[in-house]
Amino acid sequence: MTEHAHSGHSHAHNHTHAVSPDADRRWLRAALILLTAYMAVEVVIGVLAQSLALISDAAHMLTDAVSIVLALVAMRLAAKPARGGYTYGLKRAEILSAQANGITLLVLSVWLAYEAVQRLISPPAVTGGLVVITALSGVVINLICTWFLSKANRSSLNVEGAYQHILTDLFGFIATAISGFIVLTTGFERADAIASLVVVALMLKAGTGLVRESGRIFMEAAPAGIDPDALGDHLVAADQVVEVHDLHIWQITSGQPALSAHILVAPGGDCHKVRRNLQELLRGEYGITHATLQVDHLGEQDEDEVLTLGPGPGPEQPSGGHCDDSHGPVHRPGPHRH
């Protein structure tokens, strides 16, 4: 029996960013300094004016500052080279940071919603003038911070987490300014609590999105926009390919998709050429530059065995059960999939 076992590995990574990581850190640090200084001022004014909207904005600003600190720490960890048991390095520290940012948004939104409902029932006296002046200055500060973070690489879920914190804060300040103006002109003090509920809704939306996206990465889901079944069908349609199985697609971290698959090639086909063609297809059409492909010949009908690394009683298994614990669908040419 003639046995063929060819393996091909591509470990090219695409680490290009819209801006350099050093520039990312500079923009994040600038926003952190501005936010921290303004937050201290806002807490004092919020207490003096008895405005929950201002105090909630200050609390949100604290989470903004924490989110930026988390992002900076995660960037430094992610930049460390892979060593020891961490074969991908600490790249997922950035996803941990994004998830922490999402969770803090959700927890804070629950607390603010409770406080706002209490104030809707029994509204305290609110000093509208102080609220308007502070909120308008807060809009300016958050616009500057939003601009700082927009200059950083937002394709990173880590940076996007900090950006979403500050963006919801910006909308919160706008709502607070409007509520302060309403209190000042009409005396309708419940406007302050209503503004807080608007901020809560924005925080819930941003927090849910961050937790969902970071959760997908931790659960090894395929990157958004890539359909694994369609990709498998695309691979098996390539010249000389007769089967694709054990197809896995996941993200190491934001913007770094990875793929592994077992490819069976027609008897007499050029395994190396097939591997190169498939890796070029993955790189060009799906942006997947980290691909590990195990490429083998399908056994002849009268030699219905191929060498595999799968489990079983011995190294040789019938090709019909090529991988006893094959994961996911098996892709073959034509409409049928098993």
C-alpha beads as a LAMMPS data file, in Angstrom:
LAMMPS data file: protein, C-alpha beads

338 atoms
337 bonds

1 atom types
1 bond types

-500.0 500.0 xlo xhi
-500.0 500.0 ylo yhi
-500.0 500.0 zlo zhi

Masses

1 110.0

Atoms # bond

1 1 1 0.000 0.000 0.000
2 1 1 1.262 3.430 -0.839
3 1 1 0.579 5.982 1.875
4 1 1 0.647 9.738 1.483
5 1 1 0.621 12.204 4.320
6 1 1 1.481 15.794 3.582
7 1 1 1.105 18.597 6.060
8 1 1 1.275 22.277 5.325
9 1 1 1.416 25.092 7.805
10 1 1 1.089 28.786 7.353
11 1 1 1.991 30.907 10.349
12 1 1 1.993 34.307 8.745
13 1 1 0.291 36.848 10.955
14 1 1 -1.317 40.109 10.035
15 1 1 -0.537 42.523 12.845
16 1 1 -0.978 45.724 10.874
17 1 1 -2.982 48.446 12.572
18 1 1 -4.446 51.695 11.366
19 1 1 -1.940 53.333 13.712
20 1 1 0.944 51.930 15.740
21 1 1 0.340 50.459 19.208
22 1 1 2.556 53.234 20.675
23 1 1 0.307 55.856 19.095
24 1 1 -2.742 53.999 20.462
25 1 1 -1.280 54.231 23.956
26 1 1 -0.550 57.954 23.606
27 1 1 -4.145 58.739 22.573
28 1 1 -5.524 56.603 25.415
29 1 1 -3.247 58.252 28.016
30 1 1 -4.260 61.739 26.856
31 1 1 -7.952 60.849 27.248
32 1 1 -7.280 59.312 30.686
33 1 1 -5.623 62.477 32.061
34 1 1 -8.425 64.720 30.771
35 1 1 -11.195 62.473 32.098
36 1 1 -9.711 62.036 35.556
37 1 1 -9.248 65.773 36.088
38 1 1 -12.767 66.607 34.958
39 1 1 -14.356 63.759 36.936
40 1 1 -13.083 65.159 40.262
41 1 1 -14.635 68.556 39.481
42 1 1 -17.944 66.990 38.419
43 1 1 -18.387 64.953 41.609
44 1 1 -18.098 68.110 43.740
45 1 1 -20.559 70.067 41.580
46 1 1 -22.990 67.122 41.373
47 1 1 -23.155 66.900 45.187
48 1 1 -23.621 70.682 45.530
49 1 1 -26.363 70.741 42.871
50 1 1 -27.998 67.515 44.160
51 1 1 -28.093 66.239 40.574
52 1 1 -28.192 62.464 40.120
53 1 1 -27.602 62.993 36.403
54 1 1 -24.295 64.749 37.138
55 1 1 -23.248 62.213 39.785
56 1 1 -24.167 59.343 37.428
57 1 1 -22.113 60.988 34.688
58 1 1 -19.187 61.243 37.114
59 1 1 -19.619 57.553 38.052
60 1 1 -19.668 56.703 34.379
61 1 1 -16.538 58.820 33.910
62 1 1 -14.862 56.725 36.603
63 1 1 -15.630 53.596 34.581
64 1 1 -14.323 55.446 31.489
65 1 1 -11.039 56.022 33.300
66 1 1 -10.903 52.413 34.516
67 1 1 -11.710 51.178 30.993
68 1 1 -8.768 53.148 29.583
69 1 1 -6.432 51.861 32.323
70 1 1 -7.587 48.303 31.521
71 1 1 -7.027 48.917 27.818
72 1 1 -3.489 50.228 28.436
73 1 1 -2.583 47.289 30.697
74 1 1 -4.071 44.810 28.208
75 1 1 -2.093 46.373 25.342
76 1 1 1.137 45.964 27.284
77 1 1 0.316 42.324 28.139
78 1 1 -0.724 41.534 24.559
79 1 1 2.589 42.885 23.257
80 1 1 4.596 40.344 25.267
81 1 1 6.080 37.526 23.156
82 1 1 4.635 34.014 23.307
83 1 1 6.489 31.778 25.756
84 1 1 5.914 28.837 28.070
85 1 1 2.350 27.549 28.201
86 1 1 0.907 30.672 26.538
87 1 1 1.573 29.700 22.929
88 1 1 -0.377 32.688 21.577
89 1 1 1.210 35.007 24.136
90 1 1 -1.236 37.117 26.160
91 1 1 -3.147 38.544 23.210
92 1 1 -6.507 37.696 24.754
93 1 1 -5.802 40.044 27.651
94 1 1 -7.325 42.659 25.332
95 1 1 -10.520 40.617 25.042
96 1 1 -10.641 40.193 28.843
97 1 1 -10.390 43.986 29.084
98 1 1 -13.218 44.458 26.567
99 1 1 -15.403 42.008 28.490
100 1 1 -14.662 43.750 31.800
101 1 1 -15.635 47.063 30.196
102 1 1 -18.911 45.586 28.965
103 1 1 -19.747 44.071 32.356
104 1 1 -19.028 47.333 34.225
105 1 1 -21.352 49.174 31.856
106 1 1 -24.119 46.648 32.561
107 1 1 -23.634 46.681 36.362
108 1 1 -23.511 50.478 36.486
109 1 1 -26.639 50.749 34.339
110 1 1 -28.602 48.594 36.840
111 1 1 -27.557 50.824 39.762
112 1 1 -28.359 54.036 37.862
113 1 1 -31.745 52.685 36.742
114 1 1 -32.664 51.947 40.378
115 1 1 -31.600 55.429 41.516
116 1 1 -33.405 57.113 38.625
117 1 1 -36.681 55.314 39.373
118 1 1 -36.402 56.386 43.015
119 1 1 -35.999 59.985 41.897
120 1 1 -38.900 59.740 39.479
121 1 1 -41.104 58.771 42.433
122 1 1 -39.717 61.417 44.770
123 1 1 -37.702 64.056 42.876
124 1 1 -35.263 66.175 44.960
125 1 1 -34.620 69.876 44.301
126 1 1 -32.098 70.175 41.446
127 1 1 -30.001 73.292 40.769
128 1 1 -30.629 73.533 37.025
129 1 1 -28.105 76.277 36.243
130 1 1 -25.136 74.397 37.718
131 1 1 -26.229 71.236 35.929
132 1 1 -26.414 72.972 32.524
133 1 1 -22.997 74.640 32.848
134 1 1 -21.276 71.465 34.084
135 1 1 -22.961 69.218 31.511
136 1 1 -22.063 71.536 28.612
137 1 1 -18.427 71.613 29.723
138 1 1 -18.648 67.805 30.024
139 1 1 -19.856 67.587 26.432
140 1 1 -16.725 69.480 25.338
141 1 1 -14.419 67.247 27.425
142 1 1 -16.033 64.063 26.102
143 1 1 -15.940 65.303 22.520
144 1 1 -12.180 65.788 22.885
145 1 1 -11.755 62.330 24.510
146 1 1 -13.956 60.708 21.844
147 1 1 -11.763 62.306 19.182
148 1 1 -8.610 61.044 20.953
149 1 1 -9.909 57.471 20.963
150 1 1 -11.218 57.669 17.398
151 1 1 -7.592 58.232 16.367
152 1 1 -6.600 54.922 17.998
153 1 1 -7.175 51.515 16.382
154 1 1 -10.871 50.805 16.950
155 1 1 -10.718 47.462 15.126
156 1 1 -9.318 46.259 18.467
157 1 1 -12.244 45.202 20.677
158 1 1 -10.157 46.438 23.607
159 1 1 -9.936 50.018 22.271
160 1 1 -13.567 49.809 21.110
161 1 1 -14.573 49.008 24.720
162 1 1 -12.962 52.203 26.025
163 1 1 -14.409 54.150 23.080
164 1 1 -17.953 52.916 23.793
165 1 1 -17.605 53.967 27.436
166 1 1 -16.674 57.513 26.455
167 1 1 -19.222 57.743 23.644
168 1 1 -22.110 56.804 25.957
169 1 1 -20.753 59.333 28.438
170 1 1 -20.878 61.993 25.730
171 1 1 -24.525 61.214 24.989
172 1 1 -25.163 61.192 28.743
173 1 1 -23.804 64.706 29.125
174 1 1 -25.973 65.908 26.245
175 1 1 -29.052 64.381 27.936
176 1 1 -28.018 65.936 31.264
177 1 1 -27.582 69.384 29.691
178 1 1 -31.068 69.148 28.175
179 1 1 -32.554 68.019 31.504
180 1 1 -30.810 70.861 33.364
181 1 1 -32.206 73.358 30.876
182 1 1 -35.719 71.904 31.344
183 1 1 -35.401 72.119 35.150
184 1 1 -34.134 75.694 34.852
185 1 1 -36.901 76.898 32.528
186 1 1 -39.919 74.842 33.623
187 1 1 -39.104 73.598 37.144
188 1 1 -39.841 69.997 36.014
189 1 1 -37.331 68.262 38.322
190 1 1 -38.122 64.726 37.112
191 1 1 -36.289 65.635 33.878
192 1 1 -33.026 64.886 35.738
193 1 1 -34.094 61.283 36.447
194 1 1 -35.432 60.855 32.902
195 1 1 -32.012 61.957 31.543
196 1 1 -30.400 59.301 33.749
197 1 1 -32.674 56.625 32.243
198 1 1 -31.625 57.711 28.733
199 1 1 -27.986 57.185 29.776
200 1 1 -28.940 53.776 31.237
201 1 1 -30.423 52.679 27.895
202 1 1 -27.228 53.718 26.065
203 1 1 -25.051 51.907 28.616
204 1 1 -27.118 48.716 28.296
205 1 1 -26.759 48.776 24.512
206 1 1 -22.994 49.355 24.560
207 1 1 -22.386 46.874 27.414
208 1 1 -24.430 44.112 25.795
209 1 1 -22.544 44.528 22.501
210 1 1 -19.127 44.328 24.185
211 1 1 -20.019 41.277 26.301
212 1 1 -21.520 39.501 23.285
213 1 1 -18.542 40.157 20.983
214 1 1 -15.900 39.279 23.594
215 1 1 -17.929 36.190 24.536
216 1 1 -17.879 35.012 20.915
217 1 1 -14.076 35.160 20.912
218 1 1 -13.796 33.279 24.230
219 1 1 -16.222 30.618 22.942
220 1 1 -14.058 30.178 19.810
221 1 1 -16.912 31.247 17.508
222 1 1 -16.116 32.029 13.886
223 1 1 -15.425 35.735 13.258
224 1 1 -18.520 37.784 12.456
225 1 1 -19.051 37.861 8.696
226 1 1 -17.500 34.432 8.030
227 1 1 -19.874 31.497 7.497
228 1 1 -17.867 28.306 8.198
229 1 1 -20.204 26.127 6.080
230 1 1 -19.918 28.456 3.082
231 1 1 -16.140 28.638 3.538
232 1 1 -15.906 24.816 3.705
233 1 1 -17.939 24.535 0.486
234 1 1 -15.624 27.110 -1.102
235 1 1 -12.517 25.105 -0.114
236 1 1 -13.891 21.767 -1.360
237 1 1 -14.737 23.367 -4.715
238 1 1 -11.021 23.986 -5.315
239 1 1 -9.203 21.944 -7.965
240 1 1 -8.250 18.380 -6.850
241 1 1 -9.922 18.705 -3.407
242 1 1 -12.358 15.849 -2.675
243 1 1 -13.127 16.395 1.021
244 1 1 -12.734 18.955 3.821
245 1 1 -13.408 18.075 7.452
246 1 1 -12.323 19.099 10.966
247 1 1 -12.706 22.701 9.815
248 1 1 -12.247 25.185 12.685
249 1 1 -12.283 28.978 12.442
250 1 1 -11.761 31.226 15.451
251 1 1 -10.192 34.506 16.525
252 1 1 -7.000 34.690 18.577
253 1 1 -7.853 38.318 19.350
254 1 1 -9.498 41.213 17.491
255 1 1 -8.520 41.213 13.828
256 1 1 -6.528 37.964 14.024
257 1 1 -8.637 35.100 12.632
258 1 1 -7.144 31.611 12.530
259 1 1 -8.168 28.414 10.749
260 1 1 -7.294 24.738 10.783
261 1 1 -8.668 21.997 8.542
262 1 1 -8.029 18.492 7.216
263 1 1 -8.026 18.413 3.400
264 1 1 -8.244 15.229 1.296
265 1 1 -6.883 15.458 -2.262
266 1 1 -7.678 13.217 -5.241
267 1 1 -5.228 10.300 -5.731
268 1 1 -2.219 11.493 -7.738
269 1 1 -2.985 15.160 -6.986
270 1 1 -0.316 17.652 -5.952
271 1 1 -0.851 18.140 -2.203
272 1 1 1.638 20.980 -1.891
273 1 1 0.107 22.922 -4.753
274 1 1 -3.404 22.413 -3.309
275 1 1 -2.229 23.676 0.088
276 1 1 -0.636 26.794 -1.436
277 1 1 -3.764 27.521 -3.504
278 1 1 -6.081 27.126 -0.502
279 1 1 -3.926 29.339 1.712
280 1 1 -3.896 32.002 -0.990
281 1 1 -7.693 31.734 -1.259
282 1 1 -8.060 32.109 2.526
283 1 1 -5.720 35.084 2.601
284 1 1 -7.204 36.882 -0.404
285 1 1 -10.931 36.305 0.094
286 1 1 -11.317 35.889 3.867
287 1 1 -8.346 37.767 5.335
288 1 1 -7.196 34.612 7.155
289 1 1 -3.402 34.626 7.197
290 1 1 -2.923 32.192 10.091
291 1 1 -4.001 28.860 8.571
292 1 1 -2.840 25.362 9.441
293 1 1 -3.870 22.782 6.839
294 1 1 -3.251 19.035 7.033
295 1 1 -3.369 17.837 3.431
296 1 1 -3.527 14.099 2.581
297 1 1 -4.240 11.977 -0.494
298 1 1 -7.504 10.067 -0.524
299 1 1 -6.693 6.326 -0.718
300 1 1 -7.245 4.468 -3.992
301 1 1 -10.389 2.313 -4.119
302 1 1 -8.274 -0.871 -3.919
303 1 1 -6.052 0.651 -1.229
304 1 1 -8.781 2.116 0.916
305 1 1 -6.521 3.242 3.750
306 1 1 -4.523 6.378 4.476
307 1 1 -2.218 7.339 7.299
308 1 1 -3.910 9.524 9.896
309 1 1 -3.142 10.968 13.293
310 1 1 -6.679 10.294 14.561
311 1 1 -7.602 7.986 17.465
312 1 1 -8.299 4.322 16.915
313 1 1 -6.756 0.892 17.335
314 1 1 -3.764 1.736 15.137
315 1 1 -2.227 4.423 12.921
316 1 1 -4.115 3.269 9.851
317 1 1 -7.870 3.846 9.530
318 1 1 -10.213 3.265 6.579
319 1 1 -10.735 6.517 4.693
320 1 1 -14.488 6.157 5.091
321 1 1 -13.941 6.793 8.817
322 1 1 -10.836 8.887 8.221
323 1 1 -11.161 10.722 11.533
324 1 1 -13.264 8.839 14.057
325 1 1 -13.963 11.980 16.069
326 1 1 -14.293 14.398 13.168
327 1 1 -15.763 17.696 14.344
328 1 1 -18.502 19.431 12.392
329 1 1 -19.763 18.734 8.884
330 1 1 -17.771 16.924 6.216
331 1 1 -17.631 18.937 2.992
332 1 1 -17.567 17.085 -0.332
333 1 1 -18.122 18.317 -3.894
334 1 1 -21.782 18.494 -4.865
335 1 1 -24.926 19.241 -2.880
336 1 1 -24.477 16.521 -0.257
337 1 1 -22.791 17.134 3.090
338 1 1 -22.424 14.525 5.815

Bonds

1 1 1 2
2 1 2 3
3 1 3 4
4 1 4 5
5 1 5 6
6 1 6 7
7 1 7 8
8 1 8 9
9 1 9 10
10 1 10 11
11 1 11 12
12 1 12 13
13 1 13 14
14 1 14 15
15 1 15 16
16 1 16 17
17 1 17 18
18 1 18 19
19 1 19 20
20 1 20 21
21 1 21 22
22 1 22 23
23 1 23 24
24 1 24 25
25 1 25 26
26 1 26 27
27 1 27 28
28 1 28 29
29 1 29 30
30 1 30 31
31 1 31 32
32 1 32 33
33 1 33 34
34 1 34 35
35 1 35 36
36 1 36 37
37 1 37 38
38 1 38 39
39 1 39 40
40 1 40 41
41 1 41 42
42 1 42 43
43 1 43 44
44 1 44 45
45 1 45 46
46 1 46 47
47 1 47 48
48 1 48 49
49 1 49 50
50 1 50 51
51 1 51 52
52 1 52 53
53 1 53 54
54 1 54 55
55 1 55 56
56 1 56 57
57 1 57 58
58 1 58 59
59 1 59 60
60 1 60 61
61 1 61 62
62 1 62 63
63 1 63 64
64 1 64 65
65 1 65 66
66 1 66 67
67 1 67 68
68 1 68 69
69 1 69 70
70 1 70 71
71 1 71 72
72 1 72 73
73 1 73 74
74 1 74 75
75 1 75 76
76 1 76 77
77 1 77 78
78 1 78 79
79 1 79 80
80 1 80 81
81 1 81 82
82 1 82 83
83 1 83 84
84 1 84 85
85 1 85 86
86 1 86 87
87 1 87 88
88 1 88 89
89 1 89 90
90 1 90 91
91 1 91 92
92 1 92 93
93 1 93 94
94 1 94 95
95 1 95 96
96 1 96 97
97 1 97 98
98 1 98 99
99 1 99 100
100 1 100 101
101 1 101 102
102 1 102 103
103 1 103 104
104 1 104 105
105 1 105 106
106 1 106 107
107 1 107 108
108 1 108 109
109 1 109 110
110 1 110 111
111 1 111 112
112 1 112 113
113 1 113 114
114 1 114 115
115 1 115 116
116 1 116 117
117 1 117 118
118 1 118 119
119 1 119 120
120 1 120 121
121 1 121 122
122 1 122 123
123 1 123 124
124 1 124 125
125 1 125 126
126 1 126 127
127 1 127 128
128 1 128 129
129 1 129 130
130 1 130 131
131 1 131 132
132 1 132 133
133 1 133 134
134 1 134 135
135 1 135 136
136 1 136 137
137 1 137 138
138 1 138 139
139 1 139 140
140 1 140 141
141 1 141 142
142 1 142 143
143 1 143 144
144 1 144 145
145 1 145 146
146 1 146 147
147 1 147 148
148 1 148 149
149 1 149 150
150 1 150 151
151 1 151 152
152 1 152 153
153 1 153 154
154 1 154 155
155 1 155 156
156 1 156 157
157 1 157 158
158 1 158 159
159 1 159 160
160 1 160 161
161 1 161 162
162 1 162 163
163 1 163 164
164 1 164 165
165 1 165 166
166 1 166 167
167 1 167 168
168 1 168 169
169 1 169 170
170 1 170 171
171 1 171 172
172 1 172 173
173 1 173 174
174 1 174 175
175 1 175 176
176 1 176 177
177 1 177 178
178 1 178 179
179 1 179 180
180 1 180 181
181 1 181 182
182 1 182 183
183 1 183 184
184 1 184 185
185 1 185 186
186 1 186 187
187 1 187 188
188 1 188 189
189 1 189 190
190 1 190 191
191 1 191 192
192 1 192 193
193 1 193 194
194 1 194 195
195 1 195 196
196 1 196 197
197 1 197 198
198 1 198 199
199 1 199 200
200 1 200 201
201 1 201 202
202 1 202 203
203 1 203 204
204 1 204 205
205 1 205 206
206 1 206 207
207 1 207 208
208 1 208 209
209 1 209 210
210 1 210 211
211 1 211 212
212 1 212 213
213 1 213 214
214 1 214 215
215 1 215 216
216 1 216 217
217 1 217 218
218 1 218 219
219 1 219 220
220 1 220 221
221 1 221 222
222 1 222 223
223 1 223 224
224 1 224 225
225 1 225 226
226 1 226 227
227 1 227 228
228 1 228 229
229 1 229 230
230 1 230 231
231 1 231 232
232 1 232 233
233 1 233 234
234 1 234 235
235 1 235 236
236 1 236 237
237 1 237 238
238 1 238 239
239 1 239 240
240 1 240 241
241 1 241 242
242 1 242 243
243 1 243 244
244 1 244 245
245 1 245 246
246 1 246 247
247 1 247 248
248 1 248 249
249 1 249 250
250 1 250 251
251 1 251 252
252 1 252 253
253 1 253 254
254 1 254 255
255 1 255 256
256 1 256 257
257 1 257 258
258 1 258 259
259 1 259 260
260 1 260 261
261 1 261 262
262 1 262 263
263 1 263 264
264 1 264 265
265 1 265 266
266 1 266 267
267 1 267 268
268 1 268 269
269 1 269 270
270 1 270 271
271 1 271 272
272 1 272 273
273 1 273 274
274 1 274 275
275 1 275 276
276 1 276 277
277 1 277 278
278 1 278 279
279 1 279 280
280 1 280 281
281 1 281 282
282 1 282 283
283 1 283 284
284 1 284 285
285 1 285 286
286 1 286 287
287 1 287 288
288 1 288 289
289 1 289 290
290 1 290 291
291 1 291 292
292 1 292 293
293 1 293 294
294 1 294 295
295 1 295 296
296 1 296 297
297 1 297 298
298 1 298 299
299 1 299 300
300 1 300 301
301 1 301 302
302 1 302 303
303 1 303 304
304 1 304 305
305 1 305 306
306 1 306 307
307 1 307 308
308 1 308 309
309 1 309 310
310 1 310 311
311 1 311 312
312 1 312 313
313 1 313 314
314 1 314 315
315 1 315 316
316 1 316 317
317 1 317 318
318 1 318 319
319 1 319 320
320 1 320 321
321 1 321 322
322 1 322 323
323 1 323 324
324 1 324 325
325 1 325 326
326 1 326 327
327 1 327 328
328 1 328 329
329 1 329 330
330 1 330 331
331 1 331 332
332 1 332 333
333 1 333 334
334 1 334 335
335 1 335 336
336 1 336 337
337 1 337 338
